[in-house]
């Protein structure tokens, strides 16, 4: 079963909704400095025995990852504040650069060489401008020591470029990204590259994408350990409509980023929609 986590406002962390809904906690490092409660919640989850994935916030920072030295500082602090329980329960996403294969791989290689003793396990991210570059970096990661998971992002230039060439330039961008990631993962499977790898799907372009890996092509889901997406939460907060697996509502992408609404209050009506959406999300996607 693929583990699912949805980023949520701080109030839903404090009232227990996050634990109720999520299989693990997905944390964004750039929020630690200004939000002590958010950092402490991250520490508490590790101390309570939950898995935590610590993202480098590249998406939230518009394609540029959090400062590497600052990122390492927070990882070490988490280790200290959890009495190194994070060695078993923390997965940190090594800083990557959108669509840049060489720069991203060099960052990952240098990071693992420079910081071999961090209290946690490393996730690396596939980046590239073409499907070939994504495949190449995935293959190189497979031989890189110290990698726990390989992350596959949701909005690579490679996806849209590939789909536009095969389907035409008029295809909607979010749909192109969803189709492109499906193709890439299918390609990895048929190339034999998925075998023995632990995969994490970083975010979503469309919230109905994941049924492709569980219901439509379940052989692929066997290689996917976890995924994260704030889509059902954002939809519940900013739309009065509810997810419905039979309608096109489920095939839309909001431009809102959850990190920008970390301190937003959540009304009773919003909470009802959020809980409904997360349940329909799982049912529709076979999660």
N, C-alpha and C positions, 0 to 999 in steps of 0.2 A: 504494500500500500504506500502510495506517495504521500509524504508528510507535507502538510499545508500550513502556511502562516500568512496572516494579513496584518500589515502595519495599521496601527490604530492611534487615535488621539490619547493623550495622557490620562484623561478621565476614565477611559475604558480599560486602561491598565490598572488603575487604582481601584475600580469597582469590581474587578474580577472577570470582566467580559473577555479580556484577552486570553486568559488561561482556559476559560470555558470553550472558546472557539478554536484556538490554535494548538497544533501539535508541538510546536516549538516557538521560541521568541526570535523575531528578526529585528535587529537593532541597527540604527544608523549612527555612525561615529560622530558626524558633524553636529549632532544634537547634544552631545555630552557636556560640552563646555558651558553652555548657557542653561542647561536643564538638569540640575543635580538629581531631581526626583526620577528623571528618565534613566540617568546613569545608575542610580541606586537600584531601580527596578531590574535593570539588566544584571547587576551583581546578584541580586536576590534570586533571580531565576536559576542562575548557575548553582548557587548554594543549595537551592531546593531540588536540584537534580535534573533540571530541564536542559535540553540542548539550546544553545544560543548561536545564531549566525550573526556576525558583526560585519556589516557592509562598509565599504570605503566611501560610500555616498557619492560616487561618480555621477550617477543619474541626477541626484538632487543638486549637485554642483555643476550642472550643465556640461557634462562630459569630462571634467577634470577631477581626478580623485583627490581625496583628502591628503594633506601633507604626510609623506611617509614617516618622518621622524615623529610627528605628532600622533600618527596612527599607532606606531610601535609603543609610544608612551602610554596610550590608553590600554593597549593589550597587556602591557606589563602591570599597569595599575589594577586592571581586572584580576590578573593573576594574584597580586598581593592581597586584594580585598576579598578574594574567595579562597584564600589559603591554597592556591594553585589547583583548586577543583576545576578550573577552566582548562587544564591540560586535557581532561577527558570530555568536556562538554562545550567548549568554545570552538567555533570554526570562524576564522577571519578571512575576509576577501582581500587578497593582495591587490594594491592599487593598480588599476588598468587605465588605458586610454582608448576612448571610443574610436573604433574602426582602424586603429593603428596596430598592426600585427607585430612588427619588429619592436616597437617601443614597449608594447605590453609584455612581450615575451622577455625582453631584456630586464624590465622592471621585476618580473616574477623571478627570474633566475638570480638577479642580484639580491633581491629581498631574501630568498631562501638561503643564499650564501652568507649574507650579512647578519641575519637574525635566526640562527638555527635553533636557539634555545627558548623561543617564545612559548608561553604557557597556553597552547591551543594548537589546533590543526589548520592547515592552510587550504584555501580554495583559490584557484586561478580562474581567469575569465577568458573565453575565446573572443578575440577581436580580429577584424580584418575587413577589407573593402570588397572581397569577392568570396564566393563559396570555397574556392580553392585555398585562399589564405586562411579561412576559418578551419578547414580540414587540416592544413599544414600545422597551424598552431596547436590544434587539438592533438595531433600526432606527436608533436614535440613535447607537449605537456605529459603525455603518457610515459615518457622516459625521464621525467624530471623528478628527482628524489624529494620527498617531503610533502607531496601534494596529496591531500585527503579527498578533495572534490574538484570537479571541473564544472565551472559555471558557464551556462549558455545564455547570453543576454537576449533581449526581446526586440531590439530596434537597430540591428546592424545595417549599415549601408549595403552589405552583401545581400541581404534578403530582398530589399526593394529593387536593387539592380537586377538580380536574377529573375525575379517575378515580372518586372516590367519588360524584360527582354523576351520572356516567354508568353506573357499575356497582354502586353501593350502598356503604354505609359499612362493610360487613363484609369488604371486600377486604383482604388482607394488605398492610401498609404498604410493605415493600420491593418487592413486586410492583407496587403502585400507583406508586411512584416510577419504576420501570423503564418501565412503560407510559406514564407521563406524559412522560418525556423523549423516548421514541420518537415520541409524538404531536407534541410541540413541534418536533422536528427535521423531521418530515414536513410539518408546517404551514409552517415556514420555507421548505422546498423548494418547495412548491406556491404559496407567495406570491411566489416569485422572489427572496427575501431572501438565500438562501445563495450565490447566484452572485457570484463574485469575492471571497468571504470565506474565511478560513483558520480552521478550527474545531478546538478541543481539547475533548475530553470529560474533565471533571474527576471522577475516581473512578467507582465503580459501585455500584448498589444490589444488583443480581444479576449474577454473573459471566458469565451466558449472554446478556446484553443485546446484545452487540456484533454478533452474527451477523445481527441485524435490519438493520444498516447495510452488511453486506458480502455476505451470502448471500441473505437474504430480499428486501432492497431495495437492491441494490448501487449504484443511482443516488445514494443518500445518502452512501455511503462516499467518493465522489469529492470531497466537500467537507470531509471530516474528515482533518486532517493527523496528529493524534496523540491518544493517550489515556493515562491513568495509572490504575492500580488495584493495591492490595496484596493483593487477594482471594486469588490462588493461593498467595501466600507465607504469609499468615495461616492459610489452611486447612492447608498443609503443616506449619506449626509447631504448631498446636493441635488437629489432628484426626488420628487414625490412619487414617482413610479417605482414599481417593484420589479425585480428580476422575474422573468417568466421564460422558461426554457422553450416555449412555443412561439415566442415573439422575437422581433428584431432588437428589442431593448437589450438583450443579452449580447448583441453583436456590436455594441457601441463602446467607444473609449473616451473617458473623460480626460481633459487636459490638466486637471487639478493634481497636485502632488501632496500626499498625506503629510509629509514633513512640514509643509507650510501651514498646516492646520493642527499642529501638535497640541496647542493649548485651547483649541475650540471646545466649547461646551457641547454636549450631545443631549438633545431633548428626548423625551420618552418616545415620541413618534419616530425620530431618527433612529433610536436604538431598536425599535420594533422592525424598521425597514432593514437595518444592518443585520440583525439576526436572521430575518427572512432571507436576505440576499446571500448570506454565507451558507445557509442550508441549501438553497436552490443551486448555488455555485457548485457545491460538492455533489449533489445528486446528478445534476446535468453533466458534470465532467467525470462522473464515476470515481470520485475521490473519497 
